[in-house]
Amino acid sequence: MQNRGLIKFFAIIFALVCVYQLSFTFAANGILNDAKAFAKGDSKKELQYLDSLKREKVFLGKTYKEVTDNQINKGLDLEGGLNVILQISVKDILKGLANETKNPAFNKALADAKVNQQGNQDFIDAFFDEADKANLKLADVDVFRNKNLDGVIKIGMTNKQVQPIIKLKVNESVESAFKVLRERIDQFGVTQPNIQLLGNSGRILVELPGAKDVDKIKKILQTSAQLEFWIAHTDSDAFGYLIEINEALKKTEIVKKEAPVKTTGIDSLLVDKADSSAVVNPLFDKLQPLSQQPVGSPVIGIAKVKDTALINSYFKRSDIKAMQPSNLTHSRFVWEKADEKNPEFTRLYLLKGDASGKPALSGDMITNTRAEADEFGKQGVSMNMNTYGTREWEKLTSKVAKEQGFIAIVMDNKVYSAPQVNEPITGGSSRISGSFTIEDAQDLTKILGAGKLPARAEIVQSELVGPSLGQEAINNGLISFVLGFSLVLLWMVVYYGKAGFYANLALLVNILFIFGALASFGAVLTLPGIAGIVLTIGMAVDANVIIFERAKEELDNGRTVQEATDYAFTWKGALSSIVDANVTTALTAIILLVFGTGPIKGFATTLLIGIITSVFTAVFVTRMILDYSLSRNEKLTFSTTLTKNWFKNLNFDFLGKKKITYTISAILVVLSIVSLVTKGLNPGIDFVGGRTYQVRFDKAVVSDDVTKDLSAVFGEAGAEVKKFGTDNQLKITTKYKVDEEGDGVDREVNEKLFEGLKKNLPANLTYEQFANLYDGKTVGILSSAKVTGTVSKDIKTNSLWAVMGSLLVVFIYLMVTFRKWQFGFAAVIAVTHDIIIVLGIFSFFYNFLPFNMELDQAFIAAILTVIGYSLNDTVIVFDRVREYLNYNSSPDFKGLVNKALNTTLSRTVNTSATTLVVLVSIFILGGETIRGFVFAILVGILVGTYSSLFVATPLMADAIGEEEGRKMAEFKKED
């Protein structure tokens, strides 16, 4: 092997990098276990413990936050938590841009766009289509040429000229909503939150691992961000109250003395420093006033960010609230917006509300904002108000200016700035100043430009997984993985002897590379992702099997072990087959990555990573180990006494049996189509919309009885109830209010579900215990999902494109690679045959088999996996046919094809058997949520193995024809 030293160097470096990356995962898990042990089941204490370490160096000079950023991210199905997709209402944004116009043609176009929007089509494009149909002029003064877009939309503009401007404005509004939501999720106390903009659809993905209070989080996510102007108290107003709070806390709080944030000389508040465990100053040890005496500043004090939750808990105590002096009635404490330049500390303000506790002025009056520097070059944000706002702003600033007071500008319950007002401000203009960079000022301008979320944010898709269910998934996935992997390792030694043992070493390196790559790329490991890893183990075995089978053939042809090994690793030997087989699988995985979402993306990611590492370890790592063995003159064997004569001298006439196999295939395809037409499939909520819940009880329940109870509360929407695994667990699906909008709808549905199930639940179980998540939960909702009708249309469209696209891409690849369209044609027909039969089996048996057989995104992922695997099998045979046609002159074309099938049969059986073994272990032990997904792959591999032998290859031979086949067989390519 050329460049052996260089390859060995890179392999070692890559292995060391993987070990380094994986060390963060082990370190993070250790710290998390310490937090759980410290908290003893109290999730708040656990989060406080972890928050306190975020900026502490805990491992290899890295802070806990840096450690968690570098660990393998677990998906919600393993970690537990909440995943939602928020749809920012583009319809509302357009209405706002049109200044809430009453133009009937405009409003009809909006309504029709919602009705006629096609799957995977953005709403704004649907609106433009409807506007064109109605001959609506977008540049009309009562549409978009108004004060909101003054100077941007000009008279005489065509619709095509206006459309990109409107799209830009809509995207800016969605980005504004995205920034607001990103800041909000910090309130949830979750580790590694994730928020992403999903293309130009106006949708925002929010993933909150470990989230517990689900109803509260959903409400916060959907609530608009309100810009507010508050009169700020000074530290003079609050100082006495803070001292009283501190004295009251001394009686109830025992704290460990810490170094103050900074020295201020408030010696009267400090006890003897030698007594580090004494009752000291519970409040002032955490919240440090700016000075020993009040200085008339709007800043009440400064504290570490990690201590804000504790300080807030003090302020919320009823006894503390009761001490509030009359001059502070209707006031509230608010922290400032986080400062990226000084992220460890934050400042506290005390804001004065009116009689109902509301701010002096809301941000609804803001008409435009702009980022600009003042005369000193200091960045800030200037704002202008409408007529009413201008008048009210002048009144407010006149009032505050008399006292030389301060006005706090607040958004999302965070103070952005609190400037002093020296004189009344007329003209409706104002400015927010602070420690802004140009980018900060621009970002704030976009956020303030909306004042609040620019439009309604509705949850159109959600998934909820409880931590208990996530831990079960980890346990099940780990057990199935270890068992399947162990069986593969054992089989390789039994079948290939010492060479099999060396291949196992390469497999272990492959596992290291896969997990190291997942950690390095920040990929998310999901339960389907674990299945993807197990599947890649089978594919890694496949690459080794191809190499070893080729080496055995060369040994039978009289070569030495060294010569046979060298030839097996050449392009003419095994490499071309390995590359072609893995490229076809990788193409389908890429398509799955593009069109899939959530856990399915995780499956595609691990599959792609696994394909790359499997090829590398089989081709290079196995080769290095074999070369090392041969250099030591070890007796290298590629078989054992038991298996050395298996599959030798086979001469089965595959093509001669094609009439029988064609008939069998035709019968199976026809039966499948009949079942699909007459009975159909069992579509999940991914394809038809709806809500689904996995609910566990403390006793066995009868699904028919539960169906009646839920039909009574859900009315016409009804409910479908099925046993899910054990007798005390149900999967409940309903379409009740799935497309209804409003932040309280989800809670209403959950409450009705609780009402309908109440008689089967423990008498002392509350709604909060039933609906929310917590560690150790064994009764109530363990997981739930929601998909609205709009999203389900998109999923159907994406699924169709994924399947059709994968078939087209593979056809083109095979046609180009084999330079004959017949190869691609036969492969695609055979794969289509496999898909129809798998669909038929799911259609016929979904009423009978005791596990989930719904048509959902996971099922589409399974279909694409079947496509990839079936093609993998077929390509191996086709590759051998091509080799025989290139290098063996013979008038017997069918004989060469049969020979190719017989010589690759050992590889076909070995690879299918090892893959099936690991999949069976997942099917049995992997848990209920993944069983249907794995069953589809299992059936697909069995059918795919059959079709590659008895459908694809005979079809290829028939498509080429006898005359063309004879010419191809008689031609011999020169070496």
LODREN-377248 format. One line per 5 residues: number of its first residue (from 0); their letters; for each residue x, y, z of C-alpha. Coordinates in steps of 0.2 Angstrom, whole numbers. Example, Ala and Ser with C-alpha at 12.3 -4.5 7.8 and 13.67 -1.06 7.14 Angstrom:
<rs>
0) AS) 62,-22,39 ~ 68,-5,36
</rs>
This chain:
<rs>
0) MQNRG) 0,0,0 ~ 7,17,-6 ~ 9,31,7 ~ 7,18,21 ~ 16,29,34
5) LIKFF) 5,45,29 ~ -11,35,31 ~ -5,28,47 ~ -1,45,54 ~ -18,52,49
10) AIIFA) -27,37,57 ~ -18,39,73 ~ -21,58,73 ~ -39,55,69 ~ -41,42,83
15) LVCVY) -33,54,96 ~ -44,68,91 ~ -59,57,93 ~ -53,52,110 ~ -51,70,115
20) QLSFT) -68,75,108 ~ -77,60,117 ~ -68,65,134 ~ -79,80,135 ~ -95,69,134
25) FAANG) -89,58,148 ~ -84,74,158 ~ -101,82,155 ~ -110,66,160 ~ -100,65,176
30) ILNDA) -104,83,181 ~ -123,80,177 ~ -123,64,188 ~ -115,75,202 ~ -129,88,199
35) KAFAK) -142,74,200 ~ -134,67,216 ~ -133,84,224 ~ -151,89,219 ~ -159,73,225
40) GDSKK) -173,74,212 ~ -176,93,214 ~ -174,99,196 ~ -172,117,201 ~ -158,113,213
45) ELQYL) -150,103,198 ~ -151,118,186 ~ -144,130,199 ~ -129,118,202 ~ -126,117,184
50) DSLKR) -128,136,181 ~ -116,139,195 ~ -103,129,185 ~ -106,137,168 ~ -91,148,169
55) EKVFL) -80,138,180 ~ -66,128,173 ~ -70,110,176 ~ -61,99,163 ~ -45,102,153
60) GKTYK) -45,120,156 ~ -63,122,149 ~ -78,129,158 ~ -93,118,160 ~ -102,128,146
65) EVTDN) -87,124,134 ~ -87,106,140 ~ -106,104,136 ~ -104,113,119 ~ -91,99,114
70) QINKG) -100,84,120 ~ -111,73,109 ~ -128,81,109 ~ -143,69,113 ~ -159,71,104
75) LDLEG) -175,73,113 ~ -180,55,111 ~ -164,51,122 ~ -163,67,133 ~ -181,71,135
80) GLNVI) -188,89,133 ~ -198,99,121 ~ -196,102,102 ~ -208,114,94 ~ -209,123,77
85) LQISV) -217,140,78 ~ -225,148,63 ~ -223,166,62 ~ -239,172,54 ~ -233,179,37
90) KDILK) -252,184,34 ~ -251,196,49 ~ -234,203,43 ~ -242,207,26 ~ -257,215,34
95) GLANE) -245,226,45 ~ -235,230,30 ~ -251,235,21 ~ -256,246,36 ~ -271,235,40
100) TKNPA) -279,240,23 ~ -297,237,20 ~ -294,233,2 ~ -306,219,-2 ~ -295,211,-16
105) FNKAL) -280,211,-4 ~ -289,203,10 ~ -297,190,-2 ~ -280,186,-9 ~ -273,183,9
110) ADAKV) -288,172,13 ~ -287,162,-3 ~ -268,160,-1 ~ -271,151,16 ~ -284,139,7
115) NQQGN) -274,136,-9 ~ -256,135,-2 ~ -248,119,-9 ~ -237,107,1 ~ -220,114,4
120) QDFID) -225,131,-3 ~ -221,147,7 ~ -237,157,11 ~ -229,173,4 ~ -227,164,-13
125) AFFDE) -245,158,-12 ~ -251,176,-9 ~ -242,182,-24 ~ -250,169,-34 ~ -267,174,-28
130) ADKAN) -263,193,-30 ~ -258,190,-48 ~ -274,180,-51 ~ -285,194,-44 ~ -275,207,-54
135) LKLAD) -271,216,-37 ~ -258,229,-40 ~ -246,228,-25 ~ -239,245,-27 ~ -256,253,-25
140) VDVFR) -258,266,-11 ~ -270,256,-2 ~ -259,240,-3 ~ -240,242,0 ~ -237,260,-5
145) NKNLD) -241,267,12 ~ -232,276,26 ~ -225,260,32 ~ -215,258,16 ~ -214,276,11
150) GVIKI) -200,279,-1 ~ -197,260,-4 ~ -213,256,-14 ~ -215,269,-28 ~ -229,273,-39
155) GMTNK) -228,263,-56 ~ -219,248,-49 ~ -224,231,-56 ~ -229,216,-45 ~ -212,208,-49
160) QVQPI) -203,223,-43 ~ -213,224,-27 ~ -212,206,-23 ~ -193,205,-18 ~ -195,221,-7
165) IKLKV) -210,213,2 ~ -200,196,4 ~ -186,206,12 ~ -197,215,24 ~ -205,198,29
170) NESVE) -189,190,31 ~ -183,205,42 ~ -198,203,53 ~ -196,184,55 ~ -177,187,59
175) SAFKV) -183,199,73 ~ -195,186,80 ~ -180,174,79 ~ -169,185,90 ~ -183,188,102
180) LRERI) -186,170,104 ~ -168,166,106 ~ -166,177,121 ~ -182,170,128 ~ -176,152,129
185) DQFGV) -163,157,141 ~ -177,159,154 ~ -181,140,153 ~ -166,134,162 ~ -161,120,150
190) TQPNI) -144,115,144 ~ -139,116,126 ~ -155,124,119 ~ -156,125,100 ~ -166,138,89
195) QLLGN) -165,138,70 ~ -174,147,56 ~ -181,135,44 ~ -177,142,27 ~ -189,156,21
200) SGRIL) -205,147,27 ~ -207,159,42 ~ -205,144,54 ~ -193,143,68 ~ -187,127,77
205) VELPG) -185,128,95 ~ -177,113,104 ~ -177,113,123 ~ -168,97,130 ~ -173,94,148
210) AKDVD) -188,106,148 ~ -201,103,162 ~ -215,115,163 ~ -222,113,146 ~ -238,123,147
215) KIKKI) -228,138,153 ~ -214,136,140 ~ -227,135,126 ~ -236,151,132 ~ -219,161,133
220) LQTSA) -214,155,116 ~ -231,161,108 ~ -232,178,118 ~ -228,194,109 ~ -212,203,115
225) QLEFW) -218,220,121 ~ -207,236,121 ~ -211,246,136 ~ -206,263,144 ~ -205,263,163
230) IAHTD) -201,276,176 ~ -186,270,185 ~ -184,272,204 ~ -167,277,210 ~ -156,268,222
235) SDAFG) -161,281,235 ~ -179,275,234 ~ -175,257,236 ~ -160,257,248 ~ -170,257,264
240) YLIEI) -181,243,257 ~ -166,232,252 ~ -159,234,270 ~ -175,228,277 ~ -176,213,266
245) NEALK) -158,209,270 ~ -162,210,289 ~ -178,199,286 ~ -168,186,277 ~ -155,184,291
250) KTEIV) -169,176,301 ~ -172,163,288 ~ -157,160,277 ~ -141,152,282 ~ -128,155,269
255) KKEAP) -109,152,266 ~ -99,168,266 ~ -92,172,249 ~ -81,187,243 ~ -92,201,239
260) VKTTG) -93,207,220 ~ -83,222,225 ~ -79,232,240 ~ -90,246,244 ~ -87,249,262
265) IDSLL) -104,243,269 ~ -95,237,284 ~ -111,239,295 ~ -119,225,285 ~ -104,213,287
270) VDKAD) -101,201,301 ~ -84,195,308 ~ -75,188,292 ~ -67,174,303 ~ -84,166,304
275) SSAVV) -86,160,286 ~ -101,149,290 ~ -111,162,300 ~ -128,170,296 ~ -121,185,286
280) NPLFD) -130,196,273 ~ -141,184,262 ~ -146,198,250 ~ -130,209,250 ~ -118,195,248
285) KLQPL) -127,192,231 ~ -133,209,227 ~ -120,223,229 ~ -126,241,229 ~ -115,253,219
290) SQQPV) -110,263,234 ~ -111,263,253 ~ -123,277,251 ~ -137,280,238 ~ -130,291,224
295) GSPVI) -147,294,214 ~ -143,280,201 ~ -156,270,192 ~ -145,255,195 ~ -151,247,212
300) GIAKV) -136,234,213 ~ -125,222,203 ~ -125,203,205 ~ -117,188,197 ~ -129,181,183
305) KDTAL) -129,164,192 ~ -136,172,208 ~ -151,181,199 ~ -163,166,201 ~ -159,166,220
310) INSYF) -161,184,222 ~ -178,184,212 ~ -184,170,224 ~ -181,182,239 ~ -191,196,231
315) KRSDI) -206,184,227 ~ -208,179,245 ~ -224,184,252 ~ -216,191,268 ~ -204,201,258
320) KAMQP) -218,208,247 ~ -228,213,263 ~ -213,224,269 ~ -214,235,253 ~ -216,253,257
325) SNLTH) -230,263,250 ~ -219,273,238 ~ -214,257,230 ~ -231,250,228 ~ -234,243,210
330) SRFVW) -216,243,207 ~ -206,228,201 ~ -187,222,200 ~ -180,220,183 ~ -163,214,177
335) EKADE) -154,222,163 ~ -150,214,146 ~ -135,203,146 ~ -119,212,142 ~ -108,201,131
340) KNPEF) -93,211,136 ~ -96,207,154 ~ -107,191,154 ~ -104,186,172 ~ -112,201,180
345) TRLYL) -129,210,178 ~ -137,225,185 ~ -154,227,194 ~ -167,241,192 ~ -183,245,201
350) LKGDA) -197,250,189 ~ -212,261,194 ~ -229,255,187 ~ -246,264,187 ~ -260,259,198
355) SGKPA) -262,242,188 ~ -244,239,188 ~ -242,243,169 ~ -228,254,161 ~ -230,272,158
360) LSGDM) -230,270,139 ~ -230,255,128 ~ -220,252,112 ~ -235,251,101 ~ -232,270,96
365) ITNTR) -215,267,88 ~ -216,269,70 ~ -198,267,65 ~ -180,264,72 ~ -163,266,65
370) AEADE) -145,262,71 ~ -134,277,71 ~ -119,284,80 ~ -120,301,90 ~ -108,316,88
375) FGKQG) -96,307,99 ~ -96,291,88 ~ -106,281,101 ~ -117,268,94 ~ -136,269,98
380) VSMNM) -154,267,92 ~ -165,281,87 ~ -184,280,88 ~ -198,289,81 ~ -216,288,87
385) NTYGT) -233,291,80 ~ -244,307,84 ~ -252,300,99 ~ -235,293,105 ~ -227,309,102
390) REWEK) -240,318,113 ~ -239,305,127 ~ -220,304,126 ~ -219,323,129 ~ -230,322,144
395) LTSKV) -220,307,152 ~ -203,315,149 ~ -209,332,156 ~ -215,323,172 ~ -198,314,174
400) AKEQG) -188,329,169 ~ -194,339,184 ~ -186,326,195 ~ -171,324,184 ~ -177,306,184
405) FIAIV) -174,291,173 ~ -184,281,160 ~ -180,263,158 ~ -183,255,140 ~ -188,237,143
410) MDNKV) -191,223,131 ~ -195,205,136 ~ -193,210,154 ~ -175,215,151 ~ -169,233,154
415) YSAPQ) -160,239,138 ~ -155,256,144 ~ -161,269,157 ~ -156,286,152 ~ -158,301,163
420) VNEPI) -171,314,157 ~ -165,332,159 ~ -179,341,149 ~ -195,336,140 ~ -193,328,123
425) TGGSS) -204,334,109 ~ -206,328,92 ~ -208,310,96 ~ -190,305,95 ~ -179,296,107
430) RISGS) -163,287,108 ~ -157,271,117 ~ -138,272,121 ~ -127,260,129 ~ -112,249,126
435) FTIED) -117,245,108 ~ -107,238,94 ~ -113,242,77 ~ -120,225,75 ~ -128,226,93
440) AQDLT) -137,243,87 ~ -143,235,71 ~ -149,220,80 ~ -159,230,92 ~ -165,241,79
445) KILGA) -173,226,70 ~ -181,220,87 ~ -187,237,91 ~ -194,240,74 ~ -207,226,78
450) GKLPA) -209,232,96 ~ -215,215,99 ~ -216,199,89 ~ -221,206,72 ~ -235,193,71
455) RAEIV) -243,179,80 ~ -232,164,83 ~ -242,148,83 ~ -235,131,87 ~ -238,121,71
460) QSELV) -228,105,76 ~ -222,100,93 ~ -214,84,101 ~ -213,81,119 ~ -203,67,127
465) GPSLG) -202,64,146 ~ -185,61,154 ~ -190,44,160 ~ -195,39,142 ~ -178,46,136
470) QEAIN) -168,36,149 ~ -178,20,144 ~ -173,24,126 ~ -155,25,130 ~ -155,9,140
475) NGLIS) -164,0,126 ~ -153,7,113 ~ -137,3,122 ~ -142,-15,126 ~ -148,-18,108
480) FVLGF) -132,-10,101 ~ -120,-20,112 ~ -129,-37,109 ~ -130,-34,90 ~ -112,-28,89
485) SLVLL) -106,-43,100 ~ -115,-55,88 ~ -107,-47,73 ~ -89,-48,81 ~ -92,-67,85
490) WMVVY) -98,-71,68 ~ -83,-63,59 ~ -71,-74,69 ~ -82,-89,67 ~ -83,-87,48
495) YGKAG) -66,-78,43 ~ -54,-84,57 ~ -39,-73,60 ~ -44,-61,47 ~ -61,-59,55
500) FYANL) -52,-55,71 ~ -42,-41,63 ~ -58,-35,55 ~ -66,-34,72 ~ -51,-23,78
505) ALLVN) -55,-11,63 ~ -74,-11,68 ~ -69,-6,85 ~ -59,9,78 ~ -74,12,67
510) ILFIF) -85,14,82 ~ -73,26,90 ~ -72,36,73 ~ -91,37,72 ~ -94,44,90
515) GALAS) -79,55,89 ~ -85,63,73 ~ -103,65,80 ~ -95,75,95 ~ -83,85,83
520) FGAVL) -97,90,71 ~ -109,94,85 ~ -121,81,78 ~ -137,76,87 ~ -138,57,92
525) TLPGI) -156,51,91 ~ -164,34,94 ~ -165,32,75 ~ -147,38,75 ~ -142,23,85
530) AGIVL) -151,12,73 ~ -141,21,59 ~ -125,17,68 ~ -130,-1,70 ~ -134,-2,52
535) TIGMA) -117,6,47 ~ -109,-8,57 ~ -117,-20,45 ~ -110,-10,31 ~ -93,-9,38
540) VDANV) -94,-28,39 ~ -100,-28,21 ~ -84,-19,15 ~ -73,-32,25 ~ -83,-46,18
545) IIFER) -81,-40,0 ~ -62,-39,3 ~ -60,-56,11 ~ -71,-65,-1 ~ -60,-57,-15
550) AKEEL) -45,-63,-6 ~ -52,-81,-5 ~ -55,-81,-23 ~ -38,-76,-27 ~ -31,-89,-15
555) DNGRT) -41,-102,-25 ~ -34,-96,-41 ~ -16,-100,-34 ~ -10,-83,-28 ~ 0,-82,-11
560) VQEAT) -8,-75,4 ~ 2,-58,1 ~ -3,-58,-17 ~ -21,-62,-14 ~ -22,-48,0
565) DYAFT) -14,-35,-11 ~ -25,-39,-26 ~ -41,-38,-15 ~ -37,-20,-10 ~ -35,-14,-28
570) WKGAL) -48,-6,-38 ~ -50,-21,-49 ~ -51,-32,-34 ~ -64,-26,-21 ~ -62,-7,-20
575) SSIVD) -73,-3,-35 ~ -87,-13,-28 ~ -85,-5,-11 ~ -85,12,-18 ~ -100,10,-29
580) ANVTT) -111,1,-16 ~ -107,14,-3 ~ -110,29,-15 ~ -128,23,-19 ~ -132,21,0
585) ALTAI) -124,38,3 ~ -134,47,-10 ~ -150,41,-2 ~ -144,46,15 ~ -140,64,8
590) ILLVF) -158,65,1 ~ -164,60,18 ~ -153,73,27 ~ -161,86,15 ~ -179,82,17
595) GTGPI) -180,74,34 ~ -182,83,51 ~ -179,80,69 ~ -173,62,73 ~ -174,57,55
600) KGFAT) -160,70,51 ~ -150,62,66 ~ -152,45,57 ~ -146,52,41 ~ -131,61,49
605) TLLIG) -125,45,58 ~ -128,35,42 ~ -117,47,32 ~ -104,48,45 ~ -104,29,47
610) IITSV) -102,26,28 ~ -87,37,27 ~ -79,29,43 ~ -83,12,38 ~ -75,13,21
615) FTAVF) -60,21,28 ~ -57,8,42 ~ -61,-6,30 ~ -49,0,16 ~ -35,7,27
620) VTRMI) -36,2,45 ~ -40,-17,41 ~ -26,-16,27 ~ -13,-9,40 ~ -17,-23,52
625) LDYSL) -16,-37,39 ~ 0,-30,32 ~ 7,-30,50 ~ 2,-48,53 ~ 10,-53,36
630) SRNEK) 26,-44,40 ~ 27,-54,56 ~ 25,-70,45 ~ 9,-75,54 ~ -2,-88,46
635) LTFST) -16,-77,40 ~ -32,-86,36 ~ -48,-80,28 ~ -59,-94,33 ~ -60,-108,47
640) TLTKN) -61,-126,46 ~ -80,-125,48 ~ -83,-112,34 ~ -68,-115,22 ~ -79,-125,9
645) WFKNL) -95,-114,11 ~ -102,-107,-5 ~ -88,-114,-15 ~ -90,-121,-33 ~ -108,-115,-34
650) NFDFL) -117,-116,-51 ~ -135,-111,-47 ~ -144,-106,-63 ~ -152,-89,-56 ~ -157,-83,-74
655) GKKKI) -165,-100,-78 ~ -177,-98,-63 ~ -182,-81,-68 ~ -200,-86,-74 ~ -203,-93,-57
660) TYTIS) -196,-78,-47 ~ -204,-66,-59 ~ -221,-75,-55 ~ -218,-74,-37 ~ -213,-56,-38
665) AILVV) -228,-52,-48 ~ -240,-60,-36 ~ -233,-51,-21 ~ -233,-34,-30 ~ -251,-37,-36
670) LSIVS) -257,-42,-18 ~ -248,-27,-11 ~ -256,-15,-24 ~ -273,-23,-20 ~ -271,-21,-1
675) LVTKG) -265,-3,-4 ~ -280,2,-15 ~ -293,-7,-4 ~ -286,-5,13 ~ -274,8,12
680) LNPGI) -260,12,25 ~ -261,18,43 ~ -256,36,41 ~ -249,44,56 ~ -251,63,61
685) DFVGG) -236,67,51 ~ -246,64,35 ~ -264,69,41 ~ -261,81,55 ~ -267,78,73
690) RTYQV) -261,76,91 ~ -254,60,98 ~ -250,56,116 ~ -241,41,124 ~ -249,39,141
695) RFDKA) -244,27,154 ~ -255,21,169 ~ -252,13,185 ~ -263,-2,180 ~ -269,-11,165
700) VVSDD) -282,-2,155 ~ -294,-7,141 ~ -292,3,125 ~ -310,2,119 ~ -316,9,136
705) VTKDL) -304,23,135 ~ -310,27,117 ~ -328,29,123 ~ -322,40,138 ~ -312,52,126
710) SAVFG) -325,52,113 ~ -336,60,126 ~ -324,74,130 ~ -317,77,112 ~ -334,76,103
715) EAGAE) -335,74,85 ~ -316,75,83 ~ -316,58,93 ~ -300,49,98 ~ -291,33,91
720) VKKFG) -284,23,106 ~ -271,9,104 ~ -261,-2,116 ~ -243,4,115 ~ -232,-10,121
725) TDNQL) -237,-15,138 ~ -256,-16,144 ~ -254,-1,155 ~ -248,11,141 ~ -258,18,127
730) KITTK) -255,28,111 ~ -270,41,109 ~ -272,51,93 ~ -285,65,90 ~ -288,79,78
735) YKVDE) -297,90,92 ~ -293,108,88 ~ -276,104,80 ~ -278,118,67 ~ -285,131,80
740) EGDGV) -274,145,85 ~ -271,153,102 ~ -258,151,116 ~ -271,142,127 ~ -277,129,115
745) DREVN) -264,116,119 ~ -267,117,137 ~ -286,116,134 ~ -284,99,124 ~ -272,92,138
750) EKLFE) -285,97,151 ~ -299,88,141 ~ -287,73,139 ~ -284,73,158 ~ -303,74,161
755) GLKKN) -306,59,150 ~ -293,48,157 ~ -296,53,175 ~ -305,38,181 ~ -290,27,175
760) LPANL) -277,38,184 ~ -272,38,202 ~ -284,48,213 ~ -271,60,219 ~ -263,64,202
765) TYEQF) -265,82,198 ~ -266,90,181 ~ -248,97,182 ~ -241,80,187 ~ -251,72,172
770) ANLYD) -245,85,159 ~ -228,91,164 ~ -211,82,164 ~ -201,78,178 ~ -187,65,182
775) GKTVG) -194,48,187 ~ -211,51,180 ~ -221,34,178 ~ -239,39,176 ~ -246,52,164
780) ILSSA) -241,59,147 ~ -223,52,144 ~ -223,60,126 ~ -234,69,114 ~ -233,77,97
785) KVTGT) -243,89,87 ~ -243,92,68 ~ -255,104,60 ~ -263,102,43 ~ -251,114,34
790) VSKDI) -236,105,41 ~ -243,88,36 ~ -245,94,18 ~ -226,99,18 ~ -221,83,25
795) KTNSL) -230,73,12 ~ -223,84,-2 ~ -205,82,6 ~ -207,63,7 ~ -213,61,-11
800) WAVMG) -198,71,-17 ~ -186,61,-6 ~ -192,44,-13 ~ -193,50,-31 ~ -177,60,-30
805) SLLVV) -167,45,-23 ~ -173,34,-37 ~ -169,47,-50 ~ -151,51,-43 ~ -147,32,-41
810) FIYLM) -153,29,-59 ~ -142,42,-66 ~ -127,37,-55 ~ -128,19,-61 ~ -131,23,-79
815) VTFRK) -115,34,-79 ~ -105,22,-69 ~ -109,6,-79 ~ -111,16,-95 ~ -127,6,-99
820) WQFGF) -144,13,-95 ~ -150,-5,-93 ~ -141,-7,-76 ~ -149,9,-69 ~ -166,4,-76
825) AAVIA) -165,-14,-68 ~ -159,-7,-52 ~ -173,6,-51 ~ -187,-7,-56 ~ -181,-19,-42
830) VTHDI) -180,-5,-29 ~ -198,0,-34 ~ -203,-18,-32 ~ -196,-18,-15 ~ -205,-2,-10
835) IIVLG) -221,-9,-16 ~ -220,-25,-6 ~ -214,-16,10 ~ -229,-4,8 ~ -241,-19,5
840) IFSFF) -235,-28,20 ~ -238,-13,31 ~ -255,-11,23 ~ -260,-29,26 ~ -254,-31,43
845) YNFLP) -256,-15,52 ~ -272,-21,60 ~ -264,-37,66 ~ -246,-35,72 ~ -244,-28,90
850) FNMEL) -233,-13,87 ~ -234,4,78 ~ -235,2,59 ~ -240,20,55 ~ -235,29,39
855) DQAFI) -224,43,47 ~ -207,51,44 ~ -198,37,52 ~ -206,25,39 ~ -201,36,25
860) AAILT) -183,35,32 ~ -185,16,33 ~ -190,16,14 ~ -175,26,9 ~ -164,15,19
865) VIGYS) -171,0,10 ~ -168,9,-6 ~ -150,11,-1 ~ -147,-6,5 ~ -156,-15,-9
870) LNDTV) -145,-5,-21 ~ -130,-9,-11 ~ -133,-28,-14 ~ -138,-25,-32 ~ -122,-15,-36
875) IVFDR) -111,-28,-29 ~ -118,-41,-42 ~ -118,-28,-56 ~ -100,-23,-52 ~ -95,-42,-54
880) VREYL) -104,-43,-70 ~ -95,-28,-77 ~ -78,-35,-72 ~ -82,-52,-80 ~ -88,-43,-96
885) NYNSS) -72,-32,-96 ~ -59,-45,-93 ~ -67,-62,-98 ~ -70,-66,-116 ~ -85,-78,-118
890) PDFKG) -100,-81,-130 ~ -111,-85,-115 ~ -117,-69,-108 ~ -130,-77,-97 ~ -116,-89,-90
895) LVNKA) -106,-74,-85 ~ -121,-66,-76 ~ -124,-82,-67 ~ -106,-84,-63 ~ -106,-66,-55
900) LNTTL) -121,-70,-45 ~ -114,-87,-38 ~ -97,-79,-34 ~ -105,-65,-24 ~ -117,-76,-15
905) SRTVN) -106,-78,0 ~ -105,-59,2 ~ -123,-57,-1 ~ -128,-70,12 ~ -115,-64,25
910) TSATT) -119,-46,24 ~ -138,-48,25 ~ -136,-61,39 ~ -125,-49,50 ~ -136,-34,46
915) LVVLV) -152,-44,50 ~ -144,-50,67 ~ -141,-33,73 ~ -158,-26,67 ~ -167,-41,75
920) SIFIL) -158,-36,92 ~ -164,-18,90 ~ -182,-24,85 ~ -183,-35,100 ~ -174,-24,113
925) GGETI) -174,-7,106 ~ -191,-1,113 ~ -208,2,107 ~ -205,19,99 ~ -193,12,86
930) RGFVF) -200,-5,83 ~ -211,-1,68 ~ -196,9,60 ~ -184,-6,62 ~ -197,-19,56
935) AILVG) -199,-9,39 ~ -180,-10,37 ~ -180,-28,42 ~ -193,-33,29 ~ -185,-21,16
940) ILVGT) -168,-30,18 ~ -176,-47,16 ~ -185,-42,1 ~ -170,-32,-6 ~ -158,-47,-4
945) YSSLF) -171,-57,-14 ~ -173,-44,-28 ~ -155,-41,-30 ~ -153,-60,-34 ~ -169,-64,-43
950) VATPL) -176,-47,-50 ~ -163,-34,-53 ~ -150,-45,-61 ~ -162,-55,-72 ~ -170,-39,-78
955) MADAI) -154,-31,-82 ~ -150,-46,-93 ~ -167,-46,-101 ~ -165,-27,-105 ~ -148,-29,-113
960) GEEEG) -155,-44,-124 ~ -146,-59,-130 ~ -138,-51,-146 ~ -131,-36,-136 ~ -126,-47,-122
965) RKMAE) -116,-59,-133 ~ -107,-44,-141 ~ -103,-37,-123 ~ -97,-55,-117 ~ -86,-58,-132
970) FKKED) -77,-41,-130 ~ -62,-42,-119 ~ -54,-26,-111 ~ -36,-25,-111 ~ -28,-24,-94
</rs>
